[in-house]
């Protein structure tokens, strides 16, 4: 991954560095994709002739706006809002909103860039985008969260629409926030345009399985990788990082498949529960009480630890928290434990150095673009249901999700084979996602 780039790709990358100074996560995401594309540009000079790589690295549109709101004490607060509409060659921009104090333009760009290839890999008609704000929902009252969401949408509404740009949730944006955002959109536009946002509640236009989709999809993908290596989750020890939406549903699906998740984390530390993480208690602590894992540890009478959750031995590791949470030192711990598979539930949780360590050790590695695509895929299924004013059963929707994840796994492997890197899910995901978007861009002309 950290090999030298082909000269055409290097030119495109140099341009990204020049145009986006200081946006390290964006640089990292671009470098990671370009690192896989050497054999593609060699075989297909038409892509570089048409400037596809340079065009792909430049968002079609970037919106930055002020979000004023009034807190419970009557003080005026100002946050910054973002929406990066990265690429619409395959369909309307699609990607979540992240509310977190650390969100900067470069964060949203890195996430939007990843989203282009992930969305293409699903085989569904969705382009790539992402958005968010440096607003911190933690410690805010429900009224403050609602007023913030309403102010955020008061600007965002003019840029989105079911055929234009369809946001969803991400870190800090769950069902509650999507509800407030959709309510304000509906009020301002005087339209019940269900397909403008995904992640809605099932009684008002949402899809069954959307809350579960990223975590379930991750585990379906991991199950395919394990099956390809002749094994399964049954009886396996698993470690999951994070304890939010993705982590909770990944834990649930691992348990359904006979594995045991023995540890999970949050931004304050981690817990090891050898009996298996108690999901009811975890959901009560993180979703209902919105508090720290210290409460989980207290109720279970176990230690609340700080440091790296990857120090806990397991045969499958599922990073589901945030970008760059798993570094080379963590990867070495994982290798030493004899782990078989690392699959990314979060976006870019493994640093490039960590990925090098894992791949050199022969550990199967499922990149987020492929492994966590179940969330956006189910969002696209939500859009389908909204367009046809239909609502599918849980079983039908979950079966579609499982089929999509099997398809993504298959595409990664076939593409990796076709480009001479058998079994390499990183190359497979990057190349399959890229060629699908690049072919559409070629067909649509220089726009
Ligand atoms: P949530 O906000 O629901 O949960 C995030 C979790 O990660 C929280 O438990 C948080 O802890 C924890 N966390 C944050 N930073 C750290 C850290 N440094 N170390 C350990 N834990 C940490 O977000 P999601 O579950 O929705 O998203 C998680 C990741 O998955 C993100 O990268 C997101 O982009 C990606 N993703 C999400 C999708 C979705 O459908 N939601 C779809 C595809 C990808 P605390 O509670 O203390 O804040």
Boltz pocket constraint, residues with backbone or C-beta under 6 A from the ligand:
constraints:
  - pocket:
      binder: B
      contacts: [[A, 169], [A, 170], [A, 171], [A, 172], [A, 173], [A, 210], [A, 214], [A, 241], [A, 242], [A, 243], [A, 244], [A, 245], [A, 246], [A, 247], [A, 265], [A, 266], [A, 267], [A, 268], [A, 269], [A, 291], [A, 292], [A, 320], [A, 321], [A, 322], [A, 323], [A, 325], [A, 345], [A, 346], [A, 347], [A, 348], [A, 372], [A, 373], [A, 375], [A, 376]]
      max_distance: 6.0
